[in-house]
């Protein structure tokens, strides 16, 4: 991506190198230098050392007498000429003592879209802005890594900035140095019960993980460090959950997420029967072992449970956070049951799905009771062991190779043996999701062999009406198009056929497969679902083929049908399926649970907020939670979800007969049939596609976007239940 145009809060414009083929045809891109004496007044005010004009268009349109080589001899005349045959943006180079100090990217009306600041080790700190001038994104681009990994010489900074394309959308995903997001919570004051170290422990963790990250990355600025410290009265339930949502909205899969809670966690129930584990925020006080908790606000007459944070709720919010590397630390455990429940809730326990999703979670918790202070050191035991790590090692190596991770875990345990917290010298454990299966057995005992799929008998699912209806799927693939503007594709029908087969064979969907259907056929099929489906039914709509987007008058996305006319003949797209119309039709279908899967160009435009960074409401991936409990929770919610292979950019068809990248990964997880857990969620599918988007060979092909639309309820989830082996 050239440094430049941003949309809302994420950079999504995909620009290609010189003479690359794009969907609008072939265009040539060029960089011209503006002489000092030619600078317009609006640019002179910035007093830049150098100004480049980044031209994208047909060079043949330009009046060549306005140029001397790549230098502009008449800026005003050049601008008039260029506007007729391309788009113009400006890059301003600022220098101090001969070195580049900063680089500003501006659009054709001189609004700043990006700023770049050189860092050490061939890195750029990039700050992006939207059309209103509001900062929308900040990241560190490791261009040295990009060139070295592609066996190319790393250019000097002044050479890099002279190139039209400094970074692409794929670079934004692959070569951005990961940030760290730290949420530290510490509560000393629980009314009559007070602690000594919870606040100071949270503060110590905040400082320690920031310093360790700087040492780990070699970047001595805070551009990639995002820390949140919630102490006592600031650590309310609302503030904790709000912070988790904020991190989820801003973090990326490349980043690290660190969560530590220092306070009370305990079992609690309102009916004296069903006890669940809760974290106690500042809102609730009085949790001694001989008394029930109370609301801190005495005017609040509701049950205190309303102000607690259940492990279930915590998991659902954390699951939204896309970071592949996550560390959880809590010394709040009241017993060994806390360890059990915490690990069960936070970790993916299906080996098949865990291997596909590749999330690397690490959990550090006490084996029995958590302690407040260690031998008068002013820290809780785990806090002391972690923050006293030998300076020759780094805590972030917990996410490295198995050897590196085990080494750090060993060093932490060695510190415990030197300064034992309790007599038996086995105060805490470190759990790695990558080794979860073995550790699952250690914590929970041997698992019974499970067959694929859940038995859909009346006994187990009699109270879960939302999953007892019929299952329908409309699967559409379009290879061939009558309009010459739309080239023949290799894989949509092949992809659709395979997806239809998986849904029918493994999940018992009644599938309608349409190959190269005209527009009216698609609309008629959806109309029939409106007439026949009932509330407890499920519907999946899968569409593969060409997509279109009109950023002008129509401001909408479109699905191209085999009989769609050329945009020149049909500028209002009356022969196309319009996203807005399709959404309204789908939303009216009576089925409570509907999922739309789009493997088309610009598919993310189906979401009205596709250009924003805010993700959809939290969804829950499958951990070791009771499956029936999850199904019961989600069956009560209306689901209207869309998952697209890309956002606003172009999708890729893939090699002939090899599936599109989106379809290939979708089929992988559908064919796994939920692994030992026996169900597949939309969150699982999305997580797998996110992982694929980080693969360098796939980055230009997959940039998944998930959102809700219409009547979608917060925390809804689309769940596929495979046919059990016994019923096949």
Secondary structure, DSSP 8 states (H G I E B T S, - for coil): --S---BTTB-------TT-EETTEE-EEEEEEE-GGG--HHHHTTT-SEEEEEEEE-GGGS-GGGEETTEES-HHHHHHHHHTTEEEEEEEEEEETTEEEEEEEE-TT--EEEEEEEETTTEEEEEEE-TTS-EEEEEEEEHHHHHHHTT-----HHHHTTSS-S--HHHHHHSEE--EEEEEEE--EETTEE-SSHHHHHHHHHHHHHHHHHHHH---SSTTEEEEEEEGGG--HHHHHHHHHHHHHH--TTSEEEEEEESEEEEE-SSSS--EEEEE-TTEE---TTS--EESSTT--S-GGGGSEEHHHHHHHHHH---SEEEEEE---SSHHHHHHHHHHHS---HHHHHHH--EEEEEEESS---S-STTSSS-HHHHHHHT--TTS-GGGGGS-HHHHHHHHHHHHHHHHHS-SSTTS--EEEEEGGGHHHHHHHHH-------SS----HHHHTT-GGGSS-EEEEEEE----SSTTS---SSHHHHHHHHHHHHHHHH--EEEEEES--HHHHHHHHHHHHHH--TT-EEEEEEES-EEEE-SSS-EEEE--TT---TTT-TT-TTSEEHHHHHHHHHHSS-SEEEEEEESTTGGGGSTTTTSS---S------SS-HHHHHHHHHTS-EEEEEES-SSS-----STTS--HHHHHHHHHHHHTTGGGTEEEHHHHHHHHHHHHTSTTTTTT---EEEE-TT--TT---EEE---GGG-
